[in-house]
């Protein structure tokens, strides 16, 4: 899969509220109710991404926030697969 240009990424993210392009990845911070919800969220995202065979990086920000970050390492940046994964993730979580 080919890497998208910065302009293509910015245009795609215009339709994905909360997602931003930063440090070569697309990133969104999700808020949860409490620590058990945070861990359940991480597990749910993990299962969703395993089915897609496209895995994000996670950063547990606080016990009620999780940063999800997509990039395609083999392409060296953001691909359409990352944009699609973010859009589909929003559909099931929001």
C-alpha positions as a Python dict, from the first residue, in 0.01 Angstrom:
ca = {
    (1, 'X'): (0, 0, 0),
    (2, 'X'): (132, 343, -90),
    (3, 'X'): (202, 620, 157),
    (4, 'X'): (-37, 917, 140),
    (5, 'X'): (85, 1273, 96),
    (6, 'X'): (45, 1522, 380),
    (7, 'X'): (-232, 1693, 184),
    (8, 'X'): (-419, 1365, 133),
    (9, 'X'): (-391, 1285, 503),
    (10, 'X'): (-520, 1626, 611),
    (11, 'X'): (-811, 1602, 367),
    (12, 'X'): (-901, 1253, 492),
    (13, 'X'): (-883, 1357, 857),
    (14, 'X'): (-1127, 1644, 795),
    (15, 'X'): (-1400, 1379, 802),
    (16, 'X'): (-1269, 1207, 1116),
    (17, 'X'): (-1340, 1424, 1423),
    (18, 'X'): (-1073, 1407, 1691),
    (19, 'X'): (-805, 1247, 1473),
    (20, 'X'): (-489, 1447, 1409),
    (21, 'X'): (-174, 1396, 1205),
    (22, 'X'): (132, 1409, 1425),
    (23, 'X'): (482, 1257, 1425),
    (24, 'X'): (415, 1043, 1118),
    (25, 'X'): (96, 887, 1260),
    (26, 'X'): (-272, 961, 1288),
    (27, 'X'): (-368, 990, 1653),
    (28, 'X'): (-683, 1018, 1861),
    (29, 'X'): (-730, 1028, 2237),
    (30, 'X'): (-1032, 831, 2358),
    (31, 'X'): (-1182, 901, 2700),
    (32, 'X'): (-1329, 627, 2917),
    (33, 'X'): (-1530, 619, 3242),
    (34, 'X'): (-1275, 447, 3464),
    (35, 'X'): (-978, 211, 3466),
    (36, 'X'): (-1179, -109, 3401),
    (37, 'X'): (-1347, 67, 3106),
    (38, 'X'): (-1006, 171, 2979),
    (39, 'X'): (-878, -186, 2986),
    (40, 'X'): (-1197, -311, 2818),
    (41, 'X'): (-1157, -43, 2551),
    (42, 'X'): (-798, -152, 2483),
    (43, 'X'): (-909, -516, 2454),
    (44, 'X'): (-1197, -425, 2220),
    (45, 'X'): (-971, -220, 1993),
    (46, 'X'): (-718, -503, 1996),
    (47, 'X'): (-979, -754, 1880),
    (48, 'X'): (-1110, -519, 1611),
    (49, 'X'): (-760, -454, 1480),
    (50, 'X'): (-659, -820, 1492),
    (51, 'X'): (-948, -901, 1257),
    (52, 'X'): (-823, -627, 1021),
    (53, 'X'): (-462, -744, 1061),
    (54, 'X'): (-366, -381, 1116),
    (55, 'X'): (-249, -295, 1464),
    (56, 'X'): (-227, 46, 1632),
    (57, 'X'): (14, 172, 1891),
    (58, 'X'): (-145, 251, 2227),
    (59, 'X'): (-39, 492, 2494),
    (60, 'X'): (-231, 469, 2820),
    (61, 'X'): (-241, 839, 2897),
    (62, 'X'): (-420, 823, 3230),
    (63, 'X'): (-648, 570, 3382),
    (64, 'X'): (-937, 724, 3185),
    (65, 'X'): (-767, 810, 2852),
    (66, 'X'): (-609, 605, 2577),
    (67, 'X'): (-418, 738, 2278),
    (68, 'X'): (-460, 525, 1966),
    (69, 'X'): (-208, 581, 1688),
    (70, 'X'): (-208, 433, 1338),
    (71, 'X'): (67, 427, 1075),
    (72, 'X'): (181, 166, 827),
    (73, 'X'): (536, 84, 924),
    (74, 'X'): (608, -110, 604),
    (75, 'X'): (509, 196, 396),
    (76, 'X'): (694, 441, 617),
    (77, 'X'): (389, 656, 693),
    (78, 'X'): (15, 686, 661),
    (79, 'X'): (-174, 477, 404),
    (80, 'X'): (-540, 448, 315),
    (81, 'X'): (-547, 141, 541),
    (82, 'X'): (-475, 367, 841),
    (83, 'X'): (-750, 611, 744),
    (84, 'X'): (-998, 325, 693),
    (85, 'X'): (-905, 166, 1027),
    (86, 'X'): (-956, 499, 1209),
    (87, 'X'): (-1293, 556, 1038),
    (88, 'X'): (-1414, 204, 1114),
    (89, 'X'): (-1292, 229, 1473),
    (90, 'X'): (-1493, 549, 1518),
    (91, 'X'): (-1804, 375, 1382),
    (92, 'X'): (-1793, 101, 1641),
    (93, 'X'): (-1682, 312, 1939),
    (94, 'X'): (-1878, 635, 1901),
}
